[in-house]
Amino acid sequence: MIPMEKLGIGIIGAGRIGRIHAINLYRFFPEVEIVGIADIDLDRAMQLSREIDNKKVFDDPTALINHPDVHAILICSSTDTHTDLIIKAAKAEKDIFCEKPIALDIELIDEALTAVEESNVKLFVGFNRRFDPNFKKARELVLSGKIGKPHILKITSRDPEPPPIEYVKVSGGIFADMTIHDFDMARYLLNDEIVEVYATGNVLIDEKIMEYDDVDTAITVLKFRGGSMGVIDNSRKAVYGYDQRIEIFGSDGMISVNNKLEDETMIANSRSFQISKPLYFFLERYQEAYLNEMKEFVSSIINNSNPPVSGMDGKIAILIAEAAKKSLKERKPIKLEYQ
C-alpha cells in the first residue's frame, strides 16, 4: 500500500480520451485528486478544467509531470508525444498510464520501456477493450475450459465513419491505429501469443486513403502458438454503427459477444423482427470499459500491484501491426519474432 491522503494525478491531453478519463476520475474516484491538465491547446484545456471544478491548466506538460503533488501521469496526447512523455515521467519517478500505441517505432518503444524499468515505475497501456465486462467474461470462460480447447477466434471491428484524412496521414495505418486493439484482444481472449500473420486489404470506401499507402478494409488471419487460428475483419465504415463482435469456437462449444444496441426494444410483426442499431462509436460502446480501466490503474498504484496491461503488451501489439503491414505489402504470411 502507498500511504497518501489522495492519489495526485496529472492529465496530459484534453481531447476526447483525456476528457473521458478526467471526468471519470473527477466523478467516481474520491481517492484521486486531479492536480492539473496540460495541453498545447489552452482553450481546450480550460474548457475541460471548467467541467472538473476548475483544475489548474498547464501549457507545459513537463511542469505538470514535475509538480510535487503529482504521483501519476495520464498520457492522452497524440501518439508522437508518447515516448518523450513516458521517459520524462519515468525519470521524475511518476507512475504512468499511456493511451495506445506507445509509439509507431519499436526503437522508441524500447527506449521508453527501458526508462520505465530503470526508474522502477508502473506503466499501464490503455487497451480499454480488455475491461469490457462481456469480453472479460469471455476470456474467463475460455481460461476455465468451458469450451474446451479454442480452435477458431473471430473478431469483427468496424467503425461507423472513416477518420479524417489528416488523421490517416499520421496514424501509422489501419493496422497500427485500428486493428491494434483487435491484436491485443486476440492475445487477451485466448491467453496465447500470435506467431504468424497474413493480411489482405483494399481501399473500398475512400480513395484518398490510397494516397497514404493504406487500406480502409482488411482481413487478417492469425496463427497462435497453441495451434488456434483467428480471423479479424475491419472496415472504416459500417453504415449501421459501431460493429464490435467476437466469437470463440472450441472443442466443447462456442462463446460469442454481440453488439451493444441503442436500446433493447424489439418490434415483431408478420413481416419482420426489428431491433435498434449498435451504439454509434467507441466512447458510447466502451464507456463502462473506460471506467473499469481507470479503476484498475488507480488500484495498481494504491495497492502497489502490477498493471494488468504492461508496456510489453503495448510493444507486442505494434510488432503484430508491423507484421500485418508487411504481409499486406508482400502478399505472404509473416512470422512473428518476439525479443
TANOR-V406104 format. One line per field, one symbol per residue. ss: DSSP state (a for helix, b for strand, c for the rest). phi: phi as a letter, one per 20 degrees, with the letter a starting at -180 (. if undefined). Layout:
ss: ???
phi: ???
//
This chain:
ss: ccccccbbbbbbcccaaaaaaaaaaaaacccbbbbbbbcccaaaaaaaaaaccccbbbccaaaaaccccccbbbbcccaaaaaaaaaaaaacccbbbbbccccccaaaaaaaaaaaaaacccbbbbcaaaacaaaaaaaaaaaccccccbbbbbbbbbccccccaaaaaacccaaaacaaaaaaaaaaaacccbbbbbbbbbccccaaaaaaccccbbbbbbbbccccbbbbbbbcccccccbbbbbbbbccbbbbbcccbccccbbbccccbbbccbcccaaaacaaaaaaaaaaaaaaaaccccccccaaaaaaaaaaaaaaaaaaaacccbbcccc
phi: .dfafbeecdddodfffgffffffffedcfeddffacdafefffffffgfecmlffddecffffgeffeeebcddcefgfeffgfffffffemdfcdcffegaecfffffffffffffeldecdeeeffgdfgffffgfffffenfdmefdcdccdbcefbfffggfggdfnogfeddfgfffffffffelbeedbccccabdddcfffffdlccdcbccddddgeofcbcddcbfbdfepedcccbcdcfcqbdccdfedgbefcdcbfdadccfffgfbffffdgfffffgfgfffffffeldfffceffgfffffgffffffffgfelbfceeced
//
